[in-house]
Amino acid sequence: MINIRTKLTGLAILVSGISFFVLSLIAKYEPLGLKFSLGLIVAQIVFGMIMYIYANMYVNRIEKLIAKIELIIKDEYQFETLPLKQDELGRLEEELEKLAQQYTEIIRSEKKEAYKIHTILSGMKEGVVILDQVGRIVLTNTAVEEMFFVRNRKVLVGKHFMYLVRDNHLDQFVAERLSEQKEGSMEFQAWDHIYTVWANTLNDENSSLGLVLVIRDITDIRRLEKMRTEFVANVSHELRTPLTSINGFVETLLDGASEDKELRGRFLNIIQSESLRLKSIIDDLLTLSRIENKPQALKGDAAQKFSFVQNAYEKIRPVIESYAQAKGLEIKVEIPTELPYVLMGEDLLSQVLLNLMENAVKYTLSGQVALSCSAEEEGVVIVVRDTGCGIPQESLSRIFERFYRVDKARSREIGGTGLGLSIVKHIVEDSGGRITVSSELGKGTSFTCYLPCFSSDIVKGNRK
């Protein structure tokens, strides 16, 4: 492509050449015009040089304008404060400066909006996926990486949505939303999780731009709903069983059985036993509700918030020993005298020990139940072991659920409400500790509590 400088210079040379040709013809037929011709030749040469200088000047200004435009496009332009020339190119440069300012403001505004959107998407727990018109991924957020185990979400850009989640029903759902341009939602499962996806079309004034998918992990919600349903069913069943028994025996007594002294006494003993069982269930439910609704504060009056394991065990020792003696079991207790104070009220610690040891005695037919304590870096570690029947591995993850029983028939025969371990777990965790369980069928079960403790300095200060 020939630039302006070359064109103007060539035009000057062409005009000079034509003039020189005309003057040479004049000089051929008019000798007196030779000196005049030489003067015109010199004038034409000067004219060509001036033409070249002006052409070069204007071309340099135009090249600067082009360079400015390139910098503006790259968003690297630095605004100048130099005065502009008052000609057509100066006006063009002035308008270009205004355009550059507007363009820069638009770019900055777009960057701010993009940063806001990026920050919002990154902070969302829900996964967000934006698809184009044919179902290819345009944008995702950080939550998608965590949900679907993607190492780098950039590799998803340009891939079909099926690449992210391989589910035929979900792929069909997305295809229908894209073709029908309608919003909708559905649930799907992937990697043992339950998700809900909500789809909304992305449109401009005239056409569809794609689809926005918002994905939420509802596994915990579904699990809690199932637990709530099971809890209501279990509570109803546990309460109905003793009530039905009491009602049946009362009706029998009212029908005339009360005349038989021996039969009346046996029925009344059963009614009393079922009433105590009903009271025990209600007491445990109230205890569990109180613990859940009012977590134990770890700060405040320290004198009421720490206790010694030995003192807590002494409160329940008569109950456990008499219960174990009735079954012919040995109780083995190892509590070091130098054990630090536990960051838990004495009554709560006694309840933890009572529930764990009573549960161990119930499910142990022969052998022993052992309580051992030690001080470690995590705090005080309390272990309750038994030589009972053990717990199947598939039931260990649910052993702390309310009313959960491994063997329901045997559990009702032994007694209990099915809430003891759930209460223990809540007390321990609300105090800042944790509890674990390990078991082997036919050999026994071990519950381990890791409880926070006070340092010696704090204990001395509290005693003062």
WOBEL-V97187 format. One record per backbone hydrogen bond with DSSP energy under -1.0 kcal/mol. CO is the residue of the C=O (numbers start at 1). NH is the residue of the N-H. Records with the same first field share a line. If there is no record, write none. Layout:
CO: NH + NH
This chain:
3: 7
4: 8
5: 9
6: 10
7: 11
8: 12
9: 13
10: 14
11: 15
12: 16
13: 17
14: 18
15: 19
16: 20
17: 21
18: 22
19: 23
20: 24
21: 25
22: 26
23: 27
24: 28
25: 29
26: 30
30: 33
31: 34
33: 37
34: 38
35: 39
36: 40
37: 41
38: 42
39: 43
40: 44
41: 45
42: 46
43: 47
44: 48
45: 49
46: 50
47: 51
48: 52
49: 53
50: 54
51: 55
52: 56
53: 57
54: 58
55: 59
56: 60
57: 61
58: 62
59: 63
60: 64
61: 65
62: 66
63: 67
64: 68
65: 69
66: 70
67: 71
68: 72
69: 73
70: 74
71: 76
72: 75
85: 87
87: 91
88: 92
89: 93
90: 94
91: 95
92: 96
93: 97
94: 98
95: 99
96: 100
97: 101
98: 102
99: 103
100: 104
101: 105
102: 106
103: 107
104: 108
105: 109
106: 110
107: 111
108: 112
109: 113
110: 114
111: 115
112: 116
113: 117
114: 118
115: 119
116: 120
117: 121
118: 122
119: 123
127: 215
129: 213
130: 138 + 139
131: 211
132: 135
135: 161
136: 132
137: 158
139: 130
142: 146
143: 147
144: 148
145: 150
152: 155
153: 156
156: 159
159: 137
160: 163
161: 164 + 165
165: 167
167: 171
168: 172
169: 173
170: 174
171: 175
172: 176
173: 177
174: 178
175: 179
176: 180
177: 181
184: 199
186: 197
188: 195
190: 193
193: 190
194: 218
195: 188
196: 216
197: 186
198: 214
199: 184
200: 212
202: 209 + 210
207: 204
210: 202
211: 131
212: 200
213: 129
214: 198
215: 127
216: 196
218: 222
219: 223
220: 224
221: 225
222: 226
223: 227
224: 228
225: 229
226: 230
227: 231
228: 232
229: 233
230: 234
231: 235
232: 236
233: 237
234: 238
235: 239
236: 240
237: 241
239: 243
240: 244
241: 245
242: 246
243: 247
244: 248
245: 249
246: 250
247: 251
248: 252
249: 253
250: 254
251: 255
252: 257
253: 256 + 258
256: 259
257: 260
260: 264
261: 265
262: 266
263: 267
264: 268
265: 269
266: 270
267: 271
268: 272
269: 273
270: 274
271: 275
272: 276
273: 277
274: 278
275: 279
276: 280
277: 281
278: 282
279: 283
280: 284
281: 285
282: 286
283: 287
284: 288
285: 289
286: 290
287: 291
288: 292
289: 293
290: 294
300: 302
301: 304
302: 305
307: 342
308: 312
309: 313
310: 314
311: 315
313: 317
316: 320
317: 321
318: 322
319: 323
320: 324
321: 325
322: 326
324: 329
330: 369
332: 371
334: 373
336: 339
341: 454
342: 307 + 344
345: 349
346: 350
347: 351
348: 352
349: 353
350: 354
351: 355
352: 356
353: 357
354: 358
355: 359
356: 360
357: 361
358: 362
359: 363
361: 364
363: 389
367: 330
369: 332
370: 385
371: 334
372: 383
374: 381
379: 376
380: 451
381: 374
382: 449
383: 372
384: 447
385: 370
389: 442
392: 395
395: 398
398: 401
401: 404
407: 411
408: 412
409: 413
410: 414
411: 415
418: 403
419: 423
420: 424
421: 425
422: 426
423: 427
424: 428
425: 429
426: 430
427: 431
428: 433
429: 432
434: 450
436: 448
438: 446
440: 443 + 444
444: 440
445: 386
446: 438
447: 384
448: 436
449: 382
450: 434
451: 380
452: 343
455: 459
456: 460
457: 461
458: 462
459: 463
460: 464
